[in-house]
Amino acid sequence: MSEHVKSFAAVDLGASSGRVMVGRVGPEALELTEAHRFPNRPVRVPEGLRWDILSLYAGVLDGLRAAGQVDSVGIDSWAVDYGLLDADGALLGNPVHYRDARTEGVAEKVWDTVPAAELYATTGLQYAPFNTLYQLTAARSTAQLVAAERLLLVPDLLAYWLTGEAGTEVTNASTTQLIDPRTRDWSHDLADRLGIDLTLFAPLRQPGDPAGLLLPRVLEETGLRGPVPVTTVGSHDTASAVAAVPAVGERFAYICTGTWSLAGLELERPVLTEASRAANFTNELGLDGTVRYLRNIMGLWLLQECVREWGRPDLGELLRAAAEVPALRSVVDAGDAAFLAPGRMPERIADACRESGQPVPESRAEITRCILDSLALAHRRAIREAEALADHPVDVVHIVGGGTRNELLCQLTADACGLPVVAGPAEAAALGNVLVQARAHGLVGDRTSMRRLLARTQPLRRYEPRGDGAAWRAAEDRLTRG
């Protein structure tokens, strides 16, 4: 391999699977291959729903062995969840899953001390029942939390096991609802009022900071030759995905697509207004002092659940049939919490259309078209509202993540937004992870340089908007009235 090209292992953990990807980076090179993929199966035990963190760690070790010799390792994962360690550094039980029922009704108790509006003005984080703040409040009297000497968010926990060094990466820390996005530091006053001990958290780390070296026992188990550094990346997977948006300039919006759609803007400062809170936008921290100002939308979960109910028919055929269905016949609110739980998704979508007085989709193609039209409409609403709330005009929409493979969704999003859509890369989180490591090792420059390299090396597809937008405005009015 050329001395100007280095290899980086990106550990990328999702809610249903994990994988170790290998990125090879040089001045004009950026290649990504999959070394190992492994399942992530939460387990329901008598005390509730838990992550099988030991299985995930074993998958990481297997992946590093399959990756071969690399110059660095970086880890990203989902947000908010954590492990607790005792005074000896031993894990106190498996981390609780964010869908566990322990946070039911907890937010209202927190709001009795710090009202919701004040909480948003301090942290900029949208309400979600599973935010770490609510998890810690729910766990306050538990034996594990009483015994804990250290709290590590999931990617930081895995990095600790690999290196023996503890830190708290800042983009993921911003999802705890304990960070002030203006200072990019802990909100000590908020934590004090809510009785949360911030000394449980390890010192904050920034993307690009060193996170230690692989321990001798890890080198032995993976067959790697040391020293191999672990590099802090945007350890919240969305932060890594946004870092891999191949944008030119600043007037862009992004949609990170997959099970969820995360639609928003990259800003220099947070938007902490009451109007922003009412619109359910969140301010999470990104690379290089940026803010990820975005809205969570249900995403392709709606279609994934329908496909599962239908016995997993051929998705390509289903999308081709959906493309022939008349547009915007029926739409649903893709952000409605009524669609959050699994099960009976086709019937629930039909029920929502019936209750709003719209034609009820009956065939699989009609239901699929309803879902994709609804997602495109939700993308339109999120981007337009973000533009207005942040006073940040947009000229182009970048779609990254798994949804880039859904050509119909990409085209419908362009039509709905009335803006060109650039789709790709599909493996955005892993690429962002790799690029932050490469930058820390001197192979790429600033965010602009990273994005130019992505644009030169990754397959991208551009979709131009069709129509004048009147039909989408009418559908939005119909949904709002419903």
VEXGUKE-136417 format. One record per residue (C-alpha): x, y, z; residue in one letter. Coordinates in Angstrom, 2 decimals, m for minus. Each point is the difference from the previous one (the first is absolute). Example, Ala and Ser with C-alpha at 12.3 -4.5 7.8 and 13.67 -1.06 7.14 Angstrom:
REM residues 2
vexse x=12.30; y=m4.50; z=7.80; res=A
vexse x=1.37; y=3.44; z=m0.66; res=S
REM end
This chain:
REM residues 482
vexse x=0.00; y=0.00; z=0.00; res=M
vexse x=1.23; y=3.51; z=m0.77; res=S
vexse x=1.46; y=1.89; z=2.95; res=E
vexse x=m2.52; y=2.73; z=m0.79; res=H
vexse x=m2.96; y=m2.37; z=0.50; res=V
vexse x=m0.98; y=m1.27; z=3.45; res=K
vexse x=m2.65; y=m2.40; z=1.26; res=S
vexse x=m2.55; y=0.76; z=2.71; res=F
vexse x=m2.48; y=m2.29; z=1.72; res=A
vexse x=m3.44; y=1.54; z=0.55; res=A
vexse x=m2.10; y=m1.78; z=2.60; res=V
vexse x=m3.58; y=1.04; z=m0.86; res=D
vexse x=m2.71; y=m1.31; z=2.33; res=L
vexse x=m3.70; y=0.28; z=m0.79; res=G
vexse x=m3.07; y=m1.03; z=1.96; res=A
vexse x=m0.36; y=m3.30; z=m1.86; res=S
vexse x=3.52; y=m0.79; z=m1.23; res=S
vexse x=3.62; y=1.04; z=0.24; res=G
vexse x=2.82; y=m0.11; z=m2.46; res=R
vexse x=3.68; y=0.73; z=m0.32; res=V
vexse x=0.88; y=1.81; z=m3.21; res=M
vexse x=3.48; y=0.69; z=m1.33; res=V
vexse x=0.66; y=3.32; z=m1.67; res=G
vexse x=3.11; y=0.62; z=m2.08; res=R
vexse x=0.77; y=3.70; z=m0.31; res=V
vexse x=2.55; y=1.97; z=m1.98; res=G
vexse x=0.18; y=3.46; z=m1.62; res=P
vexse x=m2.25; y=m1.15; z=m2.88; res=E
vexse x=m1.25; y=m3.32; z=1.40; res=A
vexse x=m2.92; y=m0.97; z=2.23; res=L
vexse x=m1.06; y=m3.64; z=m0.14; res=E
vexse x=m2.24; y=m1.85; z=2.44; res=L
vexse x=m0.43; y=m3.75; z=0.41; res=T
vexse x=m1.88; y=m2.09; z=2.53; res=E
vexse x=2.19; y=m2.25; z=2.16; res=A
vexse x=m2.64; y=m1.50; z=2.30; res=H
vexse x=m3.68; y=0.37; z=0.83; res=R
vexse x=m1.71; y=m1.35; z=3.10; res=F
vexse x=m3.50; y=0.13; z=1.50; res=P
vexse x=m1.06; y=2.27; z=2.85; res=N
vexse x=m2.78; y=m1.84; z=1.82; res=R
vexse x=m1.31; y=1.67; z=3.16; res=P
vexse x=m1.10; y=m2.42; z=2.70; res=V
vexse x=m3.06; y=0.26; z=2.25; res=R
vexse x=0.88; y=m1.16; z=3.50; res=V
vexse x=m2.16; y=0.13; z=3.17; res=P
vexse x=1.13; y=3.54; z=0.81; res=E
vexse x=m0.65; y=1.35; z=m3.52; res=G
vexse x=1.47; y=0.44; z=m3.48; res=L
vexse x=3.80; y=m0.08; z=m0.18; res=R
vexse x=2.74; y=0.25; z=m2.61; res=W
vexse x=2.20; y=m3.08; z=m0.34; res=D
vexse x=3.15; y=2.11; z=0.25; res=I
vexse x=2.33; y=m2.99; z=0.40; res=L
vexse x=m1.20; y=m1.44; z=m3.31; res=S
vexse x=0.55; y=3.38; z=m1.64; res=L
vexse x=3.52; y=0.22; z=1.38; res=Y
vexse x=0.73; y=m3.51; z=m1.27; res=A
vexse x=m1.25; y=1.12; z=m3.43; res=G
vexse x=2.36; y=2.98; z=0.12; res=V
vexse x=2.96; y=m2.24; z=0.81; res=L
vexse x=m0.96; y=m2.42; z=m2.78; res=D
vexse x=m0.30; y=2.95; z=m2.37; res=G
vexse x=3.42; y=1.39; z=0.88; res=L
vexse x=1.49; y=m3.44; z=m0.58; res=R
vexse x=m1.69; y=m0.15; z=m3.42; res=A
vexse x=1.06; y=3.56; z=m0.83; res=A
vexse x=3.70; y=m0.81; z=0.18; res=G
vexse x=2.71; y=2.51; z=0.79; res=Q
vexse x=m1.36; y=3.55; z=0.26; res=V
vexse x=1.46; y=3.36; z=0.96; res=D
vexse x=m2.83; y=0.97; z=2.36; res=S
vexse x=m3.42; y=m1.04; z=1.34; res=V
vexse x=m3.08; y=2.19; z=0.51; res=G
vexse x=m3.38; y=m0.85; z=1.55; res=I
vexse x=m3.47; y=1.45; z=m0.58; res=D
vexse x=m3.42; y=m1.24; z=1.11; res=S
vexse x=m3.52; y=1.02; z=0.86; res=W
vexse x=m0.42; y=2.66; z=2.69; res=A
vexse x=m1.22; y=0.45; z=3.61; res=V
vexse x=0.73; y=m3.47; z=1.48; res=D
vexse x=2.83; y=m0.72; z=2.43; res=Y
vexse x=1.77; y=m2.52; z=2.22; res=G
vexse x=0.86; y=0.45; z=3.68; res=L
vexse x=3.36; y=m1.01; z=1.45; res=L
vexse x=0.97; y=m0.66; z=3.62; res=D
vexse x=3.11; y=1.25; z=1.76; res=A
vexse x=2.04; y=m2.82; z=m1.56; res=D
vexse x=m1.17; y=0.89; z=m3.51; res=G
vexse x=m2.28; y=m3.05; z=m0.26; res=A
vexse x=m3.33; y=0.29; z=m1.80; res=L
vexse x=m3.05; y=0.06; z=2.30; res=L
vexse x=m2.49; y=m1.93; z=m2.13; res=G
vexse x=m0.95; y=0.24; z=m3.65; res=N
vexse x=m0.91; y=3.51; z=m1.25; res=P
vexse x=m3.71; y=0.78; z=0.00; res=V
vexse x=m1.64; y=0.28; z=m3.44; res=H
vexse x=m1.50; y=3.39; z=m0.84; res=Y
vexse x=m3.34; y=m1.69; z=m0.74; res=R
vexse x=m0.19; y=m1.39; z=3.55; res=D
vexse x=m3.13; y=1.10; z=1.87; res=A
vexse x=1.84; y=1.50; z=2.97; res=R
vexse x=m0.26; y=3.58; z=m1.31; res=T
vexse x=m3.79; y=0.00; z=m0.33; res=E
vexse x=m1.34; y=3.05; z=1.84; res=G
vexse x=3.47; y=1.16; z=1.04; res=V
vexse x=0.10; y=3.11; z=m2.19; res=A
vexse x=m2.92; y=1.53; z=1.87; res=E
vexse x=1.89; y=m0.42; z=3.29; res=K
vexse x=3.03; y=1.74; z=m1.50; res=V
vexse x=m2.19; y=2.83; z=m1.30; res=W
vexse x=m1.32; y=0.58; z=3.53; res=D
vexse x=3.54; y=1.14; z=0.87; res=T
vexse x=1.10; y=1.43; z=m3.35; res=V
vexse x=m2.93; y=0.88; z=m2.29; res=P
vexse x=0.17; y=m1.36; z=m3.54; res=A
vexse x=0.46; y=3.44; z=m1.55; res=A
vexse x=2.92; y=0.80; z=2.31; res=E
vexse x=1.54; y=m3.41; z=m0.64; res=L
vexse x=m0.06; y=0.66; z=m3.74; res=Y
vexse x=1.38; y=3.51; z=0.38; res=A
vexse x=2.92; y=m1.49; z=1.95; res=T
vexse x=0.77; y=m3.16; z=m2.00; res=T
vexse x=m1.71; y=0.49; z=m3.38; res=G
vexse x=m1.02; y=m3.64; z=m0.05; res=L
vexse x=m3.42; y=m1.08; z=m1.20; res=Q
vexse x=m2.15; y=m2.06; z=2.31; res=Y
vexse x=0.57; y=m3.73; z=m0.25; res=A
vexse x=m0.96; y=m2.24; z=2.92; res=P
vexse x=3.26; y=m1.94; z=m0.23; res=F
vexse x=2.47; y=2.92; z=0.25; res=N
vexse x=2.78; y=m0.87; z=2.45; res=T
vexse x=m1.24; y=2.66; z=2.41; res=L
vexse x=m3.29; y=m1.87; z=0.43; res=Y
vexse x=1.78; y=m3.37; z=0.20; res=Q
vexse x=2.21; y=1.25; z=2.85; res=L
vexse x=m3.00; y=1.46; z=1.79; res=T
vexse x=m1.80; y=m3.33; z=m0.27; res=A
vexse x=3.09; y=m1.84; z=1.30; res=A
vexse x=0.65; y=2.34; z=2.93; res=R
vexse x=m0.79; y=m2.45; z=2.82; res=S
vexse x=1.34; y=m3.16; z=m1.64; res=T
vexse x=2.81; y=m1.99; z=1.58; res=A
vexse x=2.05; y=0.17; z=m3.21; res=Q
vexse x=m0.01; y=3.79; z=m0.21; res=L
vexse x=0.74; y=0.32; z=3.71; res=V
vexse x=3.02; y=m2.29; z=m0.44; res=A
vexse x=1.20; y=1.60; z=m3.25; res=A
vexse x=3.25; y=1.95; z=m0.14; res=E
vexse x=m0.02; y=0.61; z=m3.77; res=R
vexse x=m2.59; y=0.35; z=m2.76; res=L
vexse x=1.05; y=m0.61; z=m3.61; res=L
vexse x=m2.19; y=0.41; z=m3.06; res=L
vexse x=m0.05; y=m3.13; z=m2.17; res=V
vexse x=2.79; y=0.88; z=m2.49; res=P
vexse x=2.13; y=1.37; z=2.84; res=D
vexse x=m0.53; y=m3.23; z=1.96; res=L
vexse x=1.28; y=m2.07; z=m2.91; res=L
vexse x=2.98; y=2.33; z=m0.44; res=A
vexse x=0.75; y=m0.40; z=3.72; res=Y
vexse x=0.06; y=m3.79; z=m0.32; res=W
vexse x=2.33; y=0.30; z=m2.99; res=L
vexse x=2.41; y=2.49; z=1.57; res=T
vexse x=m0.54; y=0.24; z=3.75; res=G
vexse x=m0.50; y=3.77; z=m0.34; res=E
vexse x=m3.31; y=1.73; z=0.71; res=A
vexse x=m1.47; y=3.05; z=m1.73; res=G
vexse x=m3.35; y=1.48; z=m1.01; res=T
vexse x=m0.26; y=1.01; z=m3.67; res=E
vexse x=m1.78; y=3.32; z=m0.36; res=V
vexse x=m2.39; y=m0.60; z=m2.95; res=T
vexse x=m1.50; y=m2.97; z=1.82; res=N
vexse x=0.09; y=1.83; z=3.34; res=A
vexse x=m2.23; y=2.65; z=m1.58; res=S
vexse x=m2.82; y=m2.58; z=m0.20; res=T
vexse x=m0.02; y=m0.47; z=3.79; res=T
vexse x=m1.92; y=3.29; z=0.49; res=Q
vexse x=2.69; y=1.07; z=2.46; res=L
vexse x=2.16; y=2.03; z=m2.42; res=I
vexse x=m0.41; y=3.72; z=m0.72; res=D
vexse x=0.42; y=0.28; z=m3.80; res=P
vexse x=1.18; y=3.60; z=0.31; res=R
vexse x=3.00; y=m0.88; z=2.18; res=T
vexse x=0.34; y=m3.61; z=m1.27; res=R
vexse x=0.53; y=m0.97; z=3.63; res=D
vexse x=m2.06; y=m1.49; z=2.81; res=W
vexse x=m2.83; y=2.07; z=1.45; res=S
vexse x=1.05; y=m0.25; z=3.65; res=H
vexse x=m2.91; y=2.11; z=1.25; res=D
vexse x=m2.55; y=m2.23; z=m1.72; res=L
vexse x=1.63; y=m3.18; z=1.30; res=A
vexse x=0.16; y=1.39; z=3.55; res=D
vexse x=m3.70; y=0.91; z=m0.04; res=R
vexse x=m0.91; y=m3.50; z=m1.17; res=L
vexse x=2.32; y=m1.83; z=2.36; res=G
vexse x=2.22; y=m1.48; z=m2.74; res=I
vexse x=3.66; y=m0.53; z=0.88; res=D
vexse x=2.06; y=1.13; z=m2.99; res=L
vexse x=3.18; y=m1.43; z=1.55; res=T
vexse x=m1.29; y=m3.38; z=m1.19; res=L
vexse x=0.93; y=1.06; z=m3.54; res=F
vexse x=3.55; y=m0.31; z=m1.28; res=A
vexse x=1.65; y=3.16; z=m1.42; res=P
vexse x=m1.43; y=1.29; z=m3.27; res=L
vexse x=1.80; y=m0.87; z=m3.23; res=R
vexse x=m0.26; y=1.62; z=m3.40; res=Q
vexse x=m0.11; y=m1.85; z=m3.34; res=P
vexse x=3.60; y=m0.52; z=m1.04; res=G
vexse x=1.37; y=m0.25; z=3.54; res=D
vexse x=2.11; y=m3.06; z=0.85; res=P
vexse x=m1.90; y=m2.60; z=2.05; res=A
vexse x=2.87; y=m2.31; z=0.94; res=G
vexse x=1.75; y=m3.03; z=m1.49; res=L
vexse x=m1.35; y=m3.52; z=m0.40; res=L
vexse x=0.92; y=m1.98; z=3.11; res=L
vexse x=2.44; y=m2.92; z=m0.31; res=P
vexse x=m2.77; y=m2.54; z=0.61; res=R
vexse x=m2.08; y=1.62; z=m2.79; res=V
vexse x=2.97; y=m0.16; z=m2.37; res=L
vexse x=0.45; y=m3.66; z=0.87; res=E
vexse x=m3.65; y=m0.84; z=m0.56; res=E
vexse x=m0.29; y=1.91; z=m3.30; res=T
vexse x=3.43; y=m0.91; z=m1.41; res=G
vexse x=0.87; y=3.66; z=m0.55; res=L
vexse x=3.51; y=1.36; z=0.45; res=R
vexse x=0.28; y=2.90; z=2.37; res=G
vexse x=m0.01; y=2.78; z=0.58; res=P
vexse x=m3.53; y=0.55; z=m1.43; res=V
vexse x=m1.65; y=3.24; z=1.16; res=P
vexse x=m3.71; y=0.48; z=0.58; res=V
vexse x=m1.08; y=3.40; z=m1.31; res=T
vexse x=m3.04; y=1.85; z=1.29; res=T
vexse x=m2.52; y=0.58; z=m2.81; res=V
vexse x=m3.50; y=1.45; z=m0.08; res=G
vexse x=m1.14; y=m2.91; z=2.12; res=S
vexse x=m3.69; y=0.75; z=m0.48; res=H
vexse x=m0.58; y=m1.69; z=m3.34; res=D
vexse x=m2.02; y=2.95; z=m1.30; res=T
vexse x=2.92; y=2.33; z=0.72; res=A
vexse x=2.24; y=m2.26; z=m2.07; res=S
vexse x=m2.61; y=m0.17; z=m2.78; res=A
vexse x=m0.34; y=3.80; z=m0.17; res=V
vexse x=3.79; y=0.28; z=m0.16; res=A
vexse x=m0.21; y=m2.10; z=m3.19; res=A
vexse x=m2.52; y=2.24; z=m1.80; res=V
vexse x=1.80; y=0.87; z=m3.28; res=P
vexse x=m1.22; y=3.60; z=m0.03; res=A
vexse x=1.54; y=2.99; z=m1.71; res=V
vexse x=m0.56; y=3.23; z=1.90; res=G
vexse x=m2.32; y=0.58; z=2.94; res=E
vexse x=m3.47; y=0.34; z=m1.58; res=R
vexse x=m0.94; y=m3.65; z=0.27; res=F
vexse x=m2.37; y=m2.19; z=1.98; res=A
vexse x=0.63; y=m3.66; z=0.78; res=Y
vexse x=m2.20; y=m3.02; z=0.57; res=I
vexse x=1.65; y=m3.00; z=1.67; res=C
vexse x=m2.27; y=m2.81; z=m1.08; res=T
vexse x=m0.57; y=m3.46; z=1.31; res=G
vexse x=m2.33; y=m1.29; z=2.67; res=T
vexse x=m0.29; y=3.67; z=0.98; res=W
vexse x=0.21; y=3.09; z=m2.19; res=S
vexse x=2.01; y=2.75; z=1.65; res=L
vexse x=m0.63; y=3.16; z=m2.00; res=A
vexse x=1.65; y=3.30; z=0.70; res=G
vexse x=2.85; y=2.47; z=m0.32; res=L
vexse x=3.61; y=0.39; z=1.06; res=E
vexse x=0.25; y=3.25; z=1.96; res=L
vexse x=2.65; y=2.02; z=1.79; res=E
vexse x=m2.21; y=0.61; z=3.05; res=R
vexse x=m3.08; y=m1.60; z=1.58; res=P
vexse x=m3.59; y=1.19; z=m0.39; res=V
vexse x=m1.50; y=0.07; z=3.50; res=L
vexse x=m3.23; y=1.90; z=m0.57; res=T
vexse x=m3.41; y=m1.07; z=1.22; res=E
vexse x=m1.13; y=m0.21; z=m3.62; res=A
vexse x=2.77; y=m2.52; z=m0.63; res=S
vexse x=m1.08; y=m2.07; z=2.99; res=R
vexse x=m3.63; y=0.08; z=m1.14; res=A
vexse x=1.11; y=m1.22; z=m3.45; res=A
vexse x=1.86; y=m2.91; z=1.64; res=N
vexse x=3.47; y=0.74; z=m1.32; res=F
vexse x=3.10; y=m1.13; z=1.83; res=T
vexse x=3.47; y=1.55; z=0.31; res=N
vexse x=2.67; y=m2.69; z=0.15; res=E
vexse x=3.71; y=0.68; z=m0.24; res=L
vexse x=1.95; y=m0.74; z=m3.15; res=G
vexse x=3.53; y=0.15; z=m1.31; res=L
vexse x=2.19; y=3.09; z=0.40; res=D
vexse x=m2.32; y=2.01; z=2.21; res=G
vexse x=m3.07; y=m0.49; z=m2.19; res=T
vexse x=m3.56; y=m0.75; z=1.07; res=V
vexse x=m2.18; y=m2.67; z=m1.57; res=R
vexse x=m3.37; y=1.75; z=m0.07; res=Y
vexse x=m2.48; y=m2.67; z=m1.00; res=L
vexse x=m3.34; y=m1.72; z=0.41; res=R
vexse x=m0.48; y=m3.73; z=0.54; res=N
vexse x=m2.47; y=m1.52; z=m2.48; res=I
vexse x=m1.22; y=m3.59; z=0.16; res=M
vexse x=1.87; y=m0.86; z=m3.21; res=G
vexse x=0.09; y=m3.26; z=m1.89; res=L
vexse x=m1.10; y=m1.81; z=3.16; res=W
vexse x=m3.54; y=0.36; z=m1.39; res=L
vexse x=0.89; y=m1.91; z=m3.16; res=L
vexse x=2.28; y=m2.46; z=1.80; res=Q
vexse x=m2.84; y=m1.01; z=2.30; res=E
vexse x=m2.43; y=m0.41; z=m2.91; res=C
vexse x=2.50; y=m2.12; z=m1.93; res=V
vexse x=0.46; y=m2.19; z=3.08; res=R
vexse x=m3.77; y=m0.42; z=0.37; res=E
vexse x=m0.28; y=m0.93; z=m3.69; res=W
vexse x=2.58; y=m2.78; z=0.28; res=G
vexse x=2.88; y=2.01; z=m1.52; res=R
vexse x=m1.02; y=0.26; z=m3.68; res=P
vexse x=2.51; y=1.20; z=m2.60; res=D
vexse x=0.59; y=3.67; z=0.86; res=L
vexse x=0.97; y=1.00; z=m3.53; res=G
vexse x=m3.24; y=m1.32; z=m1.43; res=E
vexse x=m1.97; y=1.68; z=2.78; res=L
vexse x=1.61; y=3.39; z=m0.70; res=L
vexse x=m0.55; y=m0.34; z=m3.75; res=R
vexse x=m3.68; y=m0.69; z=0.62; res=A
vexse x=m0.23; y=2.92; z=2.44; res=A
vexse x=1.43; y=2.34; z=m2.65; res=A
vexse x=m3.06; y=m0.75; z=m2.17; res=E
vexse x=m2.48; y=0.96; z=2.74; res=V
vexse x=m1.42; y=3.55; z=m0.28; res=P
vexse x=1.94; y=2.45; z=2.10; res=A
vexse x=m1.23; y=1.47; z=3.28; res=L
vexse x=m3.27; y=m1.89; z=0.01; res=R
vexse x=0.35; y=m0.48; z=3.75; res=S
vexse x=2.64; y=1.17; z=2.51; res=V
vexse x=0.62; y=m0.51; z=3.71; res=V
vexse x=2.07; y=1.89; z=2.56; res=D
vexse x=3.35; y=m1.84; z=m0.09; res=A
vexse x=0.96; y=1.57; z=3.30; res=G
vexse x=m3.04; y=m1.32; z=1.88; res=D
vexse x=0.99; y=m2.00; z=3.10; res=A
vexse x=m2.93; y=m2.30; z=m0.79; res=A
vexse x=2.30; y=m1.73; z=m2.52; res=F
vexse x=2.90; y=m0.49; z=2.45; res=L
vexse x=m0.85; y=m3.50; z=1.22; res=A
vexse x=0.39; y=m3.08; z=m2.20; res=P
vexse x=m2.87; y=m2.09; z=m1.33; res=G
vexse x=m3.02; y=0.39; z=m2.30; res=R
vexse x=1.57; y=2.91; z=m1.89; res=M
vexse x=m2.04; y=m0.42; z=m3.23; res=P
vexse x=m3.25; y=0.04; z=1.98; res=E
vexse x=1.10; y=2.96; z=2.11; res=R
vexse x=0.86; y=2.04; z=m3.09; res=I
vexse x=m3.36; y=m0.89; z=m1.56; res=A
vexse x=m1.76; y=0.98; z=3.23; res=D
vexse x=1.76; y=3.38; z=0.06; res=A
vexse x=m1.11; y=0.73; z=m3.56; res=C
vexse x=m3.56; y=m1.05; z=0.79; res=R
vexse x=m0.16; y=2.17; z=3.13; res=E
vexse x=1.23; y=3.04; z=m1.96; res=S
vexse x=m2.62; y=m0.49; z=m2.72; res=G
vexse x=2.44; y=m0.95; z=m2.73; res=Q
vexse x=m0.20; y=m2.94; z=m2.41; res=P
vexse x=1.10; y=m3.15; z=1.81; res=V
vexse x=3.02; y=m1.71; z=m1.65; res=P
vexse x=m0.73; y=m3.68; z=m0.46; res=E
vexse x=2.64; y=m1.66; z=m2.16; res=S
vexse x=3.63; y=m0.35; z=1.02; res=R
vexse x=1.00; y=2.43; z=m2.74; res=A
vexse x=m2.53; y=2.59; z=1.22; res=E
vexse x=1.18; y=m0.30; z=3.60; res=I
vexse x=3.63; y=0.27; z=m1.10; res=T
vexse x=m0.76; y=3.11; z=m2.07; res=R
vexse x=m1.87; y=1.51; z=2.96; res=C
vexse x=3.06; y=m0.55; z=2.21; res=I
vexse x=2.50; y=1.47; z=m2.47; res=L
vexse x=m2.20; y=3.01; z=m0.80; res=D
vexse x=m0.42; y=0.55; z=3.74; res=S
vexse x=3.73; y=m0.20; z=0.66; res=L
vexse x=0.75; y=2.44; z=m2.82; res=A
vexse x=m2.64; y=2.36; z=1.39; res=L
vexse x=1.55; y=m0.28; z=3.49; res=A
vexse x=3.42; y=0.76; z=m1.50; res=H
vexse x=m1.46; y=3.09; z=m1.69; res=R
vexse x=m1.60; y=1.25; z=3.22; res=R
vexse x=3.13; y=m0.57; z=2.08; res=A
vexse x=2.35; y=1.75; z=m2.41; res=I
vexse x=m2.29; y=2.96; z=m0.61; res=R
vexse x=m0.64; y=0.51; z=3.72; res=E
vexse x=3.72; y=m0.35; z=0.81; res=A
vexse x=0.81; y=2.64; z=m2.64; res=E
vexse x=m2.48; y=2.41; z=1.57; res=A
vexse x=0.85; y=m0.67; z=3.65; res=L
vexse x=3.76; y=0.23; z=m0.57; res=A
vexse x=m0.16; y=2.73; z=m2.69; res=D
vexse x=2.20; y=m2.24; z=m2.13; res=H
vexse x=m1.00; y=m0.29; z=m3.68; res=P
vexse x=0.57; y=m3.27; z=m1.85; res=V
vexse x=0.87; y=m0.59; z=m3.67; res=D
vexse x=0.46; y=m3.78; z=m0.02; res=V
vexse x=m0.99; y=m3.03; z=2.09; res=V
vexse x=2.53; y=m2.78; z=0.66; res=H
vexse x=m1.37; y=m3.45; z=0.81; res=I
vexse x=2.46; y=m2.40; z=1.61; res=V
vexse x=m0.39; y=m3.46; z=1.50; res=G
vexse x=m1.98; y=m3.04; z=m1.03; res=G
vexse x=m2.88; y=1.99; z=m1.49; res=G
vexse x=2.26; y=1.13; z=m2.84; res=T
vexse x=m0.67; y=m3.40; z=m1.59; res=R
vexse x=m3.73; y=0.78; z=m0.18; res=N
vexse x=m0.16; y=1.96; z=m3.25; res=E
vexse x=m3.71; y=0.69; z=0.27; res=L
vexse x=0.38; y=1.56; z=3.46; res=L
vexse x=2.90; y=2.16; z=m1.21; res=C
vexse x=m1.98; y=1.28; z=m2.98; res=Q
vexse x=m3.12; y=0.63; z=2.07; res=L
vexse x=2.09; y=1.95; z=2.52; res=T
vexse x=1.35; y=2.20; z=m2.79; res=A
vexse x=m3.55; y=0.54; z=m1.29; res=D
vexse x=m1.36; y=0.79; z=3.47; res=A
vexse x=2.80; y=2.37; z=0.99; res=C
vexse x=0.17; y=1.67; z=m3.40; res=G
vexse x=3.77; y=m0.32; z=0.23; res=L
vexse x=2.61; y=m2.23; z=m1.62; res=P
vexse x=0.89; y=m3.08; z=2.05; res=V
vexse x=3.49; y=m1.50; z=m0.01; res=V
vexse x=m0.16; y=m3.61; z=1.23; res=A
vexse x=3.03; y=m1.72; z=1.49; res=G
vexse x=2.06; y=m1.31; z=1.57; res=P
vexse x=m1.99; y=m2.93; z=1.36; res=A
vexse x=2.63; y=m0.88; z=2.63; res=E
vexse x=0.19; y=3.50; z=1.40; res=A
vexse x=0.51; y=m0.79; z=3.69; res=A
vexse x=2.92; y=m2.34; z=m0.67; res=A
vexse x=1.56; y=2.46; z=m2.48; res=L
vexse x=m0.29; y=2.87; z=2.46; res=G
vexse x=1.58; y=m2.18; z=2.65; res=N
vexse x=2.89; y=m0.87; z=m2.34; res=V
vexse x=0.53; y=3.60; z=m1.15; res=L
vexse x=0.29; y=1.38; z=3.52; res=V
vexse x=2.66; y=m2.63; z=0.71; res=Q
vexse x=1.78; y=0.84; z=m3.26; res=A
vexse x=m0.04; y=3.69; z=0.85; res=R
vexse x=1.48; y=m0.69; z=3.43; res=A
vexse x=2.79; y=m1.87; z=m1.79; res=H
vexse x=0.71; y=2.87; z=m2.39; res=G
vexse x=m1.45; y=m1.48; z=m3.21; res=L
vexse x=m2.85; y=2.50; z=m0.54; res=V
vexse x=m0.59; y=3.58; z=1.01; res=G
vexse x=m3.04; y=1.86; z=1.26; res=D
vexse x=m3.68; y=m0.90; z=m0.47; res=R
vexse x=0.01; y=1.61; z=m3.42; res=T
vexse x=2.93; y=m2.19; z=m1.08; res=S
vexse x=m1.70; y=m3.09; z=1.40; res=M
vexse x=m3.16; y=0.76; z=m1.94; res=R
vexse x=1.87; y=0.70; z=m3.22; res=R
vexse x=1.71; y=m3.39; z=0.31; res=L
vexse x=m3.40; y=m1.65; z=0.49; res=L
vexse x=m1.41; y=1.77; z=m3.05; res=A
vexse x=2.95; y=m1.13; z=m2.13; res=R
vexse x=0.08; y=m3.62; z=1.11; res=T
vexse x=m3.53; y=m1.10; z=0.90; res=Q
vexse x=m2.83; y=m0.84; z=m2.41; res=P
vexse x=m2.62; y=2.76; z=0.19; res=L
vexse x=m3.25; y=0.46; z=m1.88; res=R
vexse x=m1.84; y=3.27; z=m0.57; res=R
vexse x=m3.80; y=0.28; z=m0.18; res=Y
vexse x=m1.61; y=3.14; z=m1.39; res=E
vexse x=m3.42; y=1.08; z=1.31; res=P
vexse x=m3.03; y=m0.59; z=m2.20; res=R
vexse x=m3.26; y=1.96; z=0.02; res=G
vexse x=m0.81; y=3.34; z=1.58; res=D
vexse x=m0.62; y=m1.09; z=3.57; res=G
vexse x=m3.72; y=0.77; z=0.04; res=A
vexse x=m0.96; y=m3.62; z=0.59; res=A
vexse x=2.40; y=m0.23; z=2.94; res=W
vexse x=m1.36; y=3.20; z=1.52; res=R
vexse x=m3.51; y=m1.39; z=m0.32; res=A
vexse x=1.03; y=m3.30; z=1.62; res=A
vexse x=1.65; y=1.88; z=2.84; res=E
vexse x=m3.15; y=2.07; z=0.56; res=D
vexse x=m2.09; y=m3.19; z=m0.07; res=R
vexse x=2.20; y=m1.64; z=2.59; res=L
vexse x=0.05; y=3.09; z=2.21; res=T
vexse x=m3.79; y=0.25; z=m0.07; res=R
vexse x=m0.29; y=m3.73; z=0.73; res=G
REM end
